Amino acid sequence: MDYELPEELRMLQQTLRRFMYDEIIPHEREAYEGPELKPEYREKWEARARELGIWQIDVPEEYGGMGMGLLARVVVWEETGRTIAFPRRKAWIFGHDVSPILLQFLREDQKEKYLWPVIRGEKLPTIAQTEPDAGGDPAAIRTTAVRDGDHYVINGMKRFITNGNKADFIQTICVTDRDKGARGGISCILVDADTPGIEVLRQQETMMDDRPCEIAFTDVRVPVTNIVGAEGDGFKIAQTWITFGRIRHGALGIGVMERCLELGAEYAKQRVTFGKPLAERQAIQWPLVDIYADIQMMRPLVYKTAARFDAGEDIRYDSYLCKFLGDRKGFEAADSCMQIFGGMGLTTDFPIEKLWRDMRSMMITEGPEEVLRMALARHVLNEYG
Ligand SMILES: Cc1cc2nc3c(=O)[nH]c(=O)nc-3n(C[C@H](O)[C@H](O)[C@H](O)COP(=O)(O)OP(=O)(O)OC[C@H]3O[C@@H](n4cnc5c(N)ncnc54)[C@H](O)[C@@H]3O)c2cc1C
């Protein structure tokens, strides 16, 4: 497996890097408000992304997008990871957020109602898997969908749902057969957000500026035709969404490490204490070298994993590694950088405190480290010893 990027992706990387440093990073602090990009920045940067020919990157060519493979998306995520301009989880300037679930699993009639409007930017989707008693362990979900004639009746509670207050429809993960559990008892159902019985109970502030919602489902009636795939496919479908997310975490982590290395090295060279620049002290050099070493380790791992996915291979276990190492190493880089900056690292004059908050949060969202290690432990014990 060749870990070097192909020529066209190296060109994409250079274009994106110039875009980030020349046009986005200079405005990164004022560009967003909470989890949203301010409209004036969104419009300007989206127009520029179109001009650069980097638009609808997730969307297959047959639907009018660029149909980029995962490796190409890794390049985009890595470069955007350098800046705090984009609220870490959702805001995006390279086309509308079309989830892999909608692209891969919908029937033609469902595509008309749900996929196409999302591609055109007319509808916003969200996905609701997490519940008060089921986060890291999604097999524990309790929200039920019970068949009643040609409808499902959904009851339950979802928590931490990003865009839960704005979405037009909810990709809802629920139990259709309790006895089968995660092995064929969980389904994914598309639920229009204005269906009677859906209530957004509250939005929660978080340290990463995201504001996910708690949503109650009370006797929500949905046509059985809104099921995605077959009944019982929900767990597998949700895992598809999460696998992409794990690679994204790995790529963003590399971008964060790169930025922290640049900031840390620059500051260490110019900041003088006890008569010498910080850069001349071993205590400051070593954390910079650690960040450098982590980048050299992470890049081949993430590129290789994405390339293997594009080649149709099973990347499950490597995707766990990409996520927990990307988050952890990205956080450690932000933490070291903060220490090098001293008090200035805590201020909003620099992006470090935001990178630090974001990366600490990423270690929990979309699958916390312990749960990923648990899954990897099964693999390791199967393969070794
Ligand atoms: C800002 C934000 C946005 C989110 N957006 C969405 C969304 O759009 N849709 C959605 O469905 N979900 C979303 N989530 C949910 C997110 O994916 C979960 O928070 C995450 O999976 C962790 O679940 P939990 O918080 O319930 O932790 P828990 O499962 O309660 O775990 C708590 C801690 O214990 C550890 N732990 C758990 N089990 C074990 C074990 N067996 N051994 C050792 N340690 C263990 C965990 O790793 C974790 O550190 C979002 C969360 C946040 C904070």
The ligand as an SDF file (V2000), in Angstrom:
LIG
                    3D

 53 58  0  0  0  0  0  0  0  0999 V2000
  -21.8800   17.8390   21.3490 C   0  0  0  0  0  0  0  0  0  0  0  0
  -22.4110   16.4720   21.1230 C   0  0  0  0  0  0  0  0  0  0  0  0
  -23.0590   16.1740   19.9370 C   0  0  0  0  0  0  0  0  0  0  0  0
  -23.5800   14.8690   19.7120 C   0  0  0  0  0  0  0  0  0  0  0  0
  -24.2950   14.6240   18.5740 N   0  0  0  0  0  0  0  0  0  0  0  0
  -24.9420   13.4280   18.4500 C   0  0  0  0  0  0  0  0  0  0  0  0
  -25.8640   13.1990   17.3690 C   0  0  0  0  0  0  0  0  0  0  0  0
  -26.0590   14.0500   16.4930 O   0  0  0  0  0  0  0  0  0  0  0  0
  -26.5350   12.0160   17.3320 N   0  0  0  0  0  0  0  0  0  0  0  0
  -26.3510   11.0470   18.2650 C   0  0  0  0  0  0  0  0  0  0  0  0
  -26.9760    9.9980   18.1680 O   0  0  0  0  0  0  0  0  0  0  0  0
  -25.4720   11.2370   19.3050 N   0  0  0  0  0  0  0  0  0  0  0  0
  -24.7760   12.3960   19.4260 C   0  0  0  0  0  0  0  0  0  0  0  0
  -23.9290   12.6230   20.4930 N   0  0  0  0  0  0  0  0  0  0  0  0
  -23.7200   11.5390   21.4580 C   0  0  0  0  0  0  0  0  0  0  0  0
  -22.2900   11.0430   21.5840 C   0  0  0  0  0  0  0  0  0  0  0  0
  -21.9370   10.2640   20.4910 O   0  0  0  0  0  0  0  0  0  0  0  0
  -22.2160   10.3030   22.9440 C   0  0  0  0  0  0  0  0  0  0  0  0
  -22.1490   11.3100   23.9370 O   0  0  0  0  0  0  0  0  0  0  0  0
  -21.0380    9.4330   23.0700 C   0  0  0  0  0  0  0  0  0  0  0  0
  -21.1870    8.3010   22.2430 O   0  0  0  0  0  0  0  0  0  0  0  0
  -20.8180    8.9670   24.5160 C   0  0  0  0  0  0  0  0  0  0  0  0
  -22.0100    8.5050   25.1040 O   0  0  0  0  0  0  0  0  0  0  0  0
  -22.3730    8.9550   26.6010 P   0  0  0  0  0  0  0  0  0  0  0  0
  -22.1550   10.3990   26.7190 O   0  0  0  0  0  0  0  0  0  0  0  0
  -23.7250    8.4190   26.9300 O   0  0  0  0  0  0  0  0  0  0  0  0
  -21.2870    8.2090   27.5240 O   0  0  0  0  0  0  0  0  0  0  0  0
  -21.4670    6.8470   28.3490 P   0  0  0  0  0  0  0  0  0  0  0  0
  -21.7820    5.7220   27.4310 O   0  0  0  0  0  0  0  0  0  0  0  0
  -22.3680    7.1200   29.4970 O   0  0  0  0  0  0  0  0  0  0  0  0
  -20.0010    6.6630   28.8950 O   0  0  0  0  0  0  0  0  0  0  0  0
  -19.4530    7.5230   29.9200 C   0  0  0  0  0  0  0  0  0  0  0  0
  -17.9420    7.2710   29.9950 C   0  0  0  0  0  0  0  0  0  0  0  0
  -17.7030    5.9340   30.4300 O   0  0  0  0  0  0  0  0  0  0  0  0
  -16.8990    5.2490   29.4990 C   0  0  0  0  0  0  0  0  0  0  0  0
  -17.3430    3.8720   29.3640 N   0  0  0  0  0  0  0  0  0  0  0  0
  -18.5600    3.4420   28.9170 C   0  0  0  0  0  0  0  0  0  0  0  0
  -18.6140    2.1040   28.9250 N   0  0  0  0  0  0  0  0  0  0  0  0
  -17.3890    1.6710   29.3760 C   0  0  0  0  0  0  0  0  0  0  0  0
  -16.8070    0.3880   29.6050 C   0  0  0  0  0  0  0  0  0  0  0  0
  -17.4730   -0.7280   29.3320 N   0  0  0  0  0  0  0  0  0  0  0  0
  -15.5360    0.3310   30.0860 N   0  0  0  0  0  0  0  0  0  0  0  0
  -14.8330    1.4570   30.3370 C   0  0  0  0  0  0  0  0  0  0  0  0
  -15.3320    2.7030   30.1560 N   0  0  0  0  0  0  0  0  0  0  0  0
  -16.5940    2.8000   29.6700 C   0  0  0  0  0  0  0  0  0  0  0  0
  -17.1060    5.9780   28.1870 C   0  0  0  0  0  0  0  0  0  0  0  0
  -16.0120    5.7720   27.3390 O   0  0  0  0  0  0  0  0  0  0  0  0
  -17.2620    7.4230   28.6420 C   0  0  0  0  0  0  0  0  0  0  0  0
  -15.9890    8.0000   28.7890 O   0  0  0  0  0  0  0  0  0  0  0  0
  -23.3950   13.8730   20.7080 C   0  0  0  0  0  0  0  0  0  0  0  0
  -22.7250   14.1950   21.9100 C   0  0  0  0  0  0  0  0  0  0  0  0
  -22.2490   15.4680   22.1200 C   0  0  0  0  0  0  0  0  0  0  0  0
  -21.5850   15.7830   23.4420 C   0  0  0  0  0  0  0  0  0  0  0  0
  1  2  1  0
  2  3  1  0
  2 52  2  0
  3  4  2  0
  4  5  1  0
  4 50  1  0
  5  6  2  0
  6  7  1  0
  6 13  1  0
  7  8  2  0
  7  9  1  0
  9 10  1  0
 10 11  2  0
 10 12  1  0
 12 13  2  0
 13 14  1  0
 14 15  1  0
 14 50  1  0
 15 16  1  0
 16 17  1  0
 16 18  1  0
 18 19  1  0
 18 20  1  0
 20 21  1  0
 20 22  1  0
 22 23  1  0
 23 24  1  0
 24 25  2  0
 24 26  1  0
 24 27  1  0
 27 28  1  0
 28 29  2  0
 28 30  1  0
 28 31  1  0
 31 32  1  0
 32 33  1  0
 33 34  1  0
 33 48  1  0
 34 35  1  0
 35 36  1  0
 35 46  1  0
 36 37  1  0
 36 45  1  0
 37 38  2  0
 38 39  1  0
 39 40  1  0
 39 45  2  0
 40 41  1  0
 40 42  2  0
 42 43  1  0
 43 44  2  0
 44 45  1  0
 46 47  1  0
 46 48  1  0
 48 49  1  0
 50 51  2  0
 51 52  1  0
 52 53  1  0
M  END
$$$$
